[in-house]
Structures are given as C-alpha cells and as structure tokens.
C-alpha cells in the first residue's frame, strides 16, 4: 500500500498539531495533497483508469472546500499552508 501508517503519522505530525490529531484542517489538506499526487502519478501511466480519475476529481473537490474553509477562518494559516505544500491558487 502506498500510504503506510508511519507515513500518515508523519504527515499529521508535520502539518497537524500532533501525530494523533487527524481532524485538523491542515493535516487533512496535507493528506489529501499526498493522495492527489499519488493518484496523478498513477493516472499518467494508466490513462483509461476512469474510476481512479473520478476519485481524483472528488479528492480535489474535498481539498478545495477545506482550503476555502481555512481561508475563511484564518488567512495567515491558509497562506502558510499553500506555500508549504506548493499548491497554487
């Protein structure tokens, strides 16, 4: 599996408040970004995998709504997060 328990804890430790804080907005956005990058690489070699393409589109929408929420709540944390993750807006 591409996302191990250790990798998930590492993502939440870096972007969340702690490695067990899986509900923080920043941690969820970082996890979605990791999954989006993985699915994008998969689709580059498997162009006709339409179920993965559908899942990728849904994941991007979820991340976008979380980013909009974070932007509305705290613009400074939003700007830091998109700069750190390399997300363009």
Secondary structure, 3 states (H helix, E strand, C coil): CCCCHHHHHHHHHHHCCCCCCCCCHHHHHHHHHHHHHHHHHHHHHCCCCHHHHHHHHHHHHHHHHHHHHHHHHCHHHHHHHHHHHCCCC
